């Protein structure tokens, strides 16, 4: 279990960062959590804002009817980080006769309609009387329409302006509405975008190895290396660019395909020999999941045929959702200790596979060619439930669904409820929505929802503990099979809905990480117990970029990366990372560098490796590869000559 915090730390829905960052900042933080610029400046602004001068009547005009609500204070997003500059302050109430004459000339302020959200309750609290006046103004008008939400962010360029409801106040509410509208329309905080800071010079910084993932189907189901000649040419180019090595998936469904404990390593032996001849290192993934059902999967590699045959007669070996749909991507953790795989348990099957690999490639371990083994622990080879499976209709940014309805996990849940003394809790939530629900459309994940009730806390503790127990069992056997070699675990970066109180998408994936609890500390503890490194995704993503594309997702990849990396570093375990999405641009590479080597970290902490997703023809296009080669040099601590001032 992770550290519990008082519920007073829980922030209002989608607002601020006190629930995600302030309660988790540990000693020796390598880079500070983002702060809400508006929250810092509003108290000062409300004190120093000058009185407005009378001017001709005017009101804000927006093309999107979502923004013509009843005078809420809105945060308007601009393309760059911003400094807040006072413009005017709200005057005391004025007579209806002079209301239109005193409205300031705010026409011409333009903003994307997708970038608006009501100001947070926390900001309102610190804003003082100015905001109270605005609230009283808005209460005179018709009920506001729901605005699209964009959470505040440290890099968020903000523009705080009251937006009068021209239709509601002027047409429907008569003189009182006009007076309130004029009073409200006289406060604005304009964001002035500063220039982008110069690129950081990473010359002389610690050396961080760079690996490149090979195509998913580099070894096909026939045990042959796909397009071997072309692959050799690409590997030579990578070697010339300074890449340290490559990552390869060893698919369970390819190697132990036909019968139990009959392993065919032929294709991988040929591939590894090619890599050794080029003097590249190897990261090898023990992939105990199928390929083909997720975004980015370009080949189909099912589980072993003999496992699929067992699943036809006993579908409960797979994870199951509330509707009873089976997810055949990987085996349920409920059979970790059940002898349902022709006399073996699931963890015994995994151990036999890993031990066979260690014996077959002993010379590569002894020569140091294989630098790391990444142990697959769930969906996509990551430590998580398959809660957001695309083949079940999930689309970003859906919250996903709990995956604990197979009879083995249900039996486990009943035992846990009985041990807790509340047999009525031996059930899964019935109000947690569906794959594409939003948190506040459900009774379980909404603000103040059942996730934080006595039952909700019991269920989420149990659900996440099943994940931790699975990792503990498999890593214990992996350490036995690969004694003396580095092992790692990949944890997925589920950054959507991170700016809500419940963190619903993380909860369904098995990460018990609501805003008042650190859900990644228990995972780090298990990894440290077995000497495993943490490999984390999404280090290239910027929070503001996510808001521009999907403002409704309330995502915060930067905050999530900050939390997870610090949890691992504070525990003293090695941390590596990879990009979550294809990356070819300098901005994404620069963000990765910032996370890999935090500026001014007093302990000099940094990533011990980075794996690039993924080898493909697009990477070798000239402008893309030039950026990639430049990135590799900077990860290695070498100087580049074209730093942007």
N, C-alpha and C positions, 0 to 999 in steps of 0.2 A: 504493500500500500504506500501511496505517496503521502506527502505532507499535507495535512488538512489546514485550511485557513478559515478565518471567521467570515461569515457571510456578509459582513459589512464591507468586505473588499469587493463584492460583486458590483460591477458597474451597470449602469442603465443599458438597455438593449442597444448594441452596436455603437456604443460611445466610449471615447477615451481609451486609455490603455492601463488603467490602474488594475484591472482584473487580469491582464495578460503579462504585464511586465513588472510593475512596481513591487508586487509581492514575491517575485521570483528572483530578484537581482541578488546574486551571491557575491562572495568575496572574490576579488581578482577578476571582475568582469572585463572581457577583452575589448568590448566596445559597448557604449551605453545604449540602453533601450531607447527607442524613438520617443520623443516628447511631443505633446500636442501644442504647437506654436500658438494657436488661438487661445487655448486655456491659460497659457502663461501671460499673454499680453492683454486680455480683455479687462482685467481689473484696473490696470494702469490707463488703458484707453478710456474707460468709462469716467475716470477722474479728470483726465487732461483734455478730453475732446472739447473743441470750441463750440460756441453757439453758432447756429447757422445764420446766414443773412437771407432776408426775403428774396425770393426770385419768382420767376414765372412758374405757373403750374405745370407739372410734369410728373409722370409716373413711369416705372420700369415697364418695358415691353418685352415679352418673351413669346416665342412662337409656340412653345409647348404648353398646353393647358395644365400640365402637371405642376407648373411653376406659378400659376395664377391663383394660389391658395390664399387663405385669409391671413395675410400679413405675418407669416412665420419668419423667423430669422433664418436665412439660408446660408450654407457654406458653398461657395461656388469655386469650382476647381479650374485652375489655370495650368498651362503646360509645364511650368517650372517651379522649383522651390521658391517660396516667397517670403518677403518681410511685410509685416502689417504696418500700414500707415494710416493714422486717423484722418478722417475727412470731415465728419460733422457729428453732432450729438442730437439726440431727440429733445425737442423743446417741451416745455410744459403744455398742457392742453390749451387749445386756442378756440376761438369762437368759430362757429360754422361759417359765418360770413367771410372770414378771412382765411379759411382753411386752404382753399385752392391757391390763394396768392402767396402763401408761405411755403409751398412745396418746393424743394430744391430741384434743380435741373439734373436729374439722374438719368435722363435718356442717353442712350449710347453705350451703357455698360452691357456688354454681351457675354453670355456664357453658354457652354454646351448644356442643353436641358438634361442630359444624362448625368451631370455632375452636381446634382443638388440634393441636399438632405437637410432636415431640420437640425438646428443646433442641439448639442447634447445637453442633458439635464445638468451634467457637471459644469459645463461652460456657463449655463444659465445661473448656476449657484454663485459662481465667482464673478459674474458680470455685474451683479448688484442692481441698483434701481433702474439703470438704463434698460436692462432686459425685462424687469418687472413691468415697466411702462409699455414695452412692446407687447408683452403677454396680455396686458389689459386691453390694449388696442385690438389685438387679434380676436379677443373674446367677443367683441361687438359684431363680428362679421359672421357669415355663414360658415358651417363646419368645413374645415379644409379637406381637400383631397389628399390621399396618401402620396407622399413624394418618394421618388426613387432614392435609395439610400447610398451615400458614399461616406464611409467612415473617415474620421480624422486620422491624420498620419503625420509623423515628424517631417516627412518630405512633402507633405501635402501643401501645395500653394493654396491659400485660403482667401476668400473674399466674403466678408460678413456683411450682408445687406438685408434690411427688412423689405419684403416684397408685398406691396398692398394688393388686395384682391379687388381689382378695378370693378369687376362685375358685381361681386357680393357687397362691397361697401358703397359704391356709388349708386348702383341701380336699385338695390334692394333695401338698404338700411338708411337711406335718406341723409339728413344733415349730420346725424351722429356718426354714421359710417364715414362720411367725407372727412369729418373732423379727426376721427381715429386714423383714417388712412393717411391724412396729411402728417399727423404727428409721427406715425410709424415710418413714413417714407423719408424721414429726415436723418436717419442714421445709416452710415455706411462705413465699412472698413475695407479699404482697397488693398489688394495684394500686388506688390511690386516685385517682379521676378528679378532676382539677382543673376549675374552671369554664372554659368556653370564653372565649378572650381577646376583648376588644371588637373591633368592626369597625374596620378601619384607615380613617383619613380620607385620601382621595386628592385633596382640594382643593389646588390649586396644583401638582399633579404634571404631568409632561409630557403633552401632547395626543397621544392615540393614536387615529387614525381608525378608525371602525367601519363595515364594509360588511356587507351581507346577501346571501346567495346566493339567486338567483331559482330557481323550480322548474325541475327538469331539463328538462321539456318545455314551457318557456315559449314556444319557437318550435317548432311541430310539423313533421312530415315534409313537409307541404304548403307550408311556408314562410310560415305565418301565425302571428300572435301569439295564443296561447291565452287566452281569457277576458280580452280587452284592457281592457274597461271596469272589471272587478273589479280587475285589476292596477293600473290607474291610481289607483283609490281607495286601495289598499294602499300604493302608493308615496308618496302624499300623506301618509298617516299616518306612515310611516317618516321622511319629510322633516321633519315637524313634531316628531318625537321627537329630532331632531338627528343622524340617521344620515347618514353622509358619502356613501355610494354603494351600488352593488349589484354583485354578481358574476354574470356570464352565461357559460354554456357555449356555445361555437360548435362544433357537432357536425360533424365531418368527414362522417359518414354522411348528414347533412341537406344539406350545401352542395354536395358533389361526388358526389351520389348516383348518377347514372345513367352518366355517361361521364367519362373522365379529363380534367382541366383545364377542365371546364365547371362554373362555380361560381354558385350561386344564393344571393345575400345579401339577397334582398328582405325576408324576415321580420325579419332582424336590423336592417336599415336602419329599418324601422318601429319596432321596439322601441327602438333607440338614440335615435331622435327623441323618443319619449315620455319617455325618461330625461333627455335634454338639456333638454326643456321644463320639467322639474321641478327643474332645476339640481342634479342628482345626478351623482356621478362613476361611472366604469365600470372594473371589473376584468374583463378578458375572458380566458377559458380557451380555448386551442387544444386541443380535445378530440379526440385521434386514437384514441379507444377507443370501444367500443360501450357502450350503456346498457341495463340490464335484467337482468344476471346476478348482481348483488351485492345485499347487504342494503341496503335503503333506496331501491333503484331502483324508481320507481313508473311509469316509462314504458319503452317498448322502442324504442331507436334503434340499429339495427345498423350495421356498417361499410358503406361504399359498395357498391352492388350489383355494380359491375364488379370490386371487390376480392374479394367473396364468390365470384364466378364463377371467378376465378383460383384461389381456395382449393379449389374443388371438384376441380380437376385437379392441384393442387399443394398439398396440406394442410400441407406443411412450412413454409409461410409463417407458420404460427401456432406459438405456444409449445406444447410437448408434454410430458406427464408420463411417468413410467416405464412406465405401462400403455399408453401410446400414445394417450391421449385428447388431442384438440386443444382448445386454449382459444382461441375465436374473438373474445375480448374486444379483443385488440390484436395487432399484427404482431410476430413474433419479431425480436429484435435481430440475429439471424443473417443477415437479409436487408438490413441497413442499407446494405451496399455491393454487393448482388446485384441485377442488372437483371432482375428477375422480375415487375415490375408494368408490363407493356406497354412495356418498354424503359426504364423508370426504376427507380432504386433507391428503397428506402423513404425515406431521408433526402432525396432529391430531391423525392419526393411531398410530404413535410412542408414543405419549403422553398417549393415552388410554392404550396401552400395559404396559408402565412403571408404570402408576398409579395402574393398576390391580396387578402388581407384588408387589408393595409397600404394598398394602392392604393384599395380600395373605400371605406375609412373615413378617408381622409387628413384631412378637415376635423375629425374628432373628435380626432385626434392633435394637429393644429395648435392647436386650441382648448383642449387640456388636459382634455377630457372623459374620454378614455381615460387613466387614470392608471397602468395596469399591464397587462402581458400575462403570463399564466401559461402556460407551455409544457408541454403534456402529454407525459410521457416514458415512460408505461407503463400498467399496469392502474389503472383508476379515475382516470386522469390523473396518477397519482403516479409518482415514480421508484422502481419496484420491479417484480419479477417477479410474475405472477399466481399466487402460490404458495398462496393460501388462497381459492380460488374456491368460492363457495357452490353454483354449478351443477354442481360435481364432487363434492358431498357434504361439503364442509368445514363443520365446526361449531366455534365457539369452545369451548375454547381449543386446538384442534388445531395441531400444529406446521407443517402444510402439507407440500408436496412440491416438490422441485427441478423446474424447468421448462426443461430443456436437452436434450431428447431429439429435437428436430427435426434433420434431417440437416445443416442449415447450422451449428448450434451444435456438433453432434457433430464435424463436420469441423474447426471451430475448436479444439475440445478436443484432437483428435489432433495438430494442428500445435503446440499449446502443450506437449503431453507430449513430442513429438519434440524440440522446442527445449530442453526441460529435460533431455533425455537419458534419459528413462524412458518408453518407449513403452507399457509395461504400465499406466501411469497414464491412458491414453487411454480412460477409462471413467467413468461416473457411479457414485456410491455405490449398492450393492445392499442395504445394511442400514440405510437411513435412514427406515424406517417408511412410514406412509401419512398421508393428510391429517389424520386425527384421532388420530394416535399421540401419546403423551407422550414427552418426551426419553429418560427412563430405561427405556422399553420398546424402545428401538432400540440397535443396536450402534454406530451412528455418533455419536449425540448424547448418549449417556449419559456420566456422569462417567468420565473416563479413556477415552472412546470414540475412534473413528477420526477424529473431527473434528480432533483434536489430534495425529494421526500425521503422518509426513512426507507420505504421500499425501493425507491429509485437508487439510493446510495448502495443498498444491499445488492441489487441486481448488477449495477455497474462495477462494483467491487468484484463480484463473482466473475462477470464477463471478462474483465481485464486480467483477473488472476488466472483464468484458463490460458490466456495468451502467454503470461509470464511462466506458467508451469510448463507449457510446451517448449518454450525457448530454453528453459532450464534443463529439461530432459534431453533434448536433441544436442545442445551444446556440450553437455557432459560427455556424450558419446563421440561427438566430433573432436573434442580435445583428446579423447582416448585414441581415435583413429589417426589423427594428425599430430601426434605428440611431437613437440619441438618446432612446429610450423605455425605461422601466423594465421589466425582465423578471424573472420569478420561477419557482421550481420548487417543487412540493409534495412533501414527503417524509412518508411515512406513519408514524404512531406505533405501532409493533408492540411493545406493552408486556408481552404475556403471555410467560411463561417467562424474563422478564428476570432473575429471581432464581435462575437456574440457571447452571452454569458455561458451558454451550455457547451459550445464547441461541438455541435451535433455530429458533424462528419467524422471528427476524431473519435467520438464515443462509439459510433457504430463500427468503426474499424478496430476497436479494442484499446484505444488510448484514452484512459480515464483522466482527461485533461480539461475539466471545466475551468472557469476563470478563477476559482478559489482553491485550486489544487494543481500540483505539478505532477502530471501523468507520465513524464518521461524519466523522472528520477528512479522509479522502480525498474524500468527497463535497463537503464544504465547500471544499476546494481547487479542485475543478473549477468550482464555482459562482463562486468568487472570480475565477478565470481569465477568466470571461466576464462579470463584472459583474452576476451574477444574485443576487437575494435568495432567502432560504430561507423557505418557508412550511411550518410544522410543525403537526401535529394533536395532539389529546388533551390540550390545556393545561387543560381543565376537570376532568379526572379526578383523584380522590384515591386513593392507594394503599390506604388502609384500607377505603374503600368497595368497591374491587375484591375485597379479601380476604373481605369479608362475603358477597358474592354468589358468587364463584368462588374459594374459597381454594386449590383444587387447581391454579389457573392460574399460581401464583407470579408474579403480575404486579406491576409497579412503574412505573406511568405517571409518578409524580413523579420518580423517579430517572432515567428515560429523558428526560423533558423537561429536567431539569437538565443531563444530559450533552450533549444536542444543542444546546440554546440556548447553552451555554458554548462549545462547539466553534465555533459560528458567530460569536459575539461575539468570541472570542479571535482569530479570523481577520479580524475587521473587516468582515463583510458584514451587510447589513440582515436582520433576522429578523421575520417576521410569523407569525401563527398562526390557527388555527380550532379550533372544538370538534369532537370526533370523533362525539359522540352528541347527540341533541336535548337542549337545556338550557333550562329555564324557571325554575329555582329559584335562590334567593339564594346558596346554598352553592356551586353550580357557577360562578356569576358571580364570586363572591369569589375562588375559586381561580384563575380566569382573570386577574383583576386582580392577584393576587399574582405570577403569572408574567409578566404584561405589564409591571409596574413593580416590580422586586425592591426590597425594603426595604434601605435603607442601602448600596446599591451605590456604591462609591467613585468609579466612573466615570460614574454616572448612566445606565447602559445600560437600555434599555427596548425593547419591541416597536415597530416602525414602523407596524404596522397589525394589525387583527383582523377576520376575516370570520366572520359568524355563520351557522351551519348550522341551519335554512334557512327561507325565507319559507313560511308555511303558515297555515291558519286557526287552529290551536291557539295560535300566537304572539299572535294578536290577542284572545284571551280576556282579559278585564279584569285578573285577578290576574297572568297571565303577562306581559302587555304593560307593566304597571306596574313589574314587576321588571326587564324589559328596558330600559325607558326610564331607570330609575334607574341601571342598569349603564352605559348609553351616557354619561350625565352624568359618572360617575366615571372612565370611560376618557378623557373629555375634560378631566379635571382640575377639574371643577366640584364645588361643595359640595352635599351632600344633607343633609336635616334629620333623617332618621330612622335615624341610625347606632345600631346595637345596642351598648349598653354591656356 
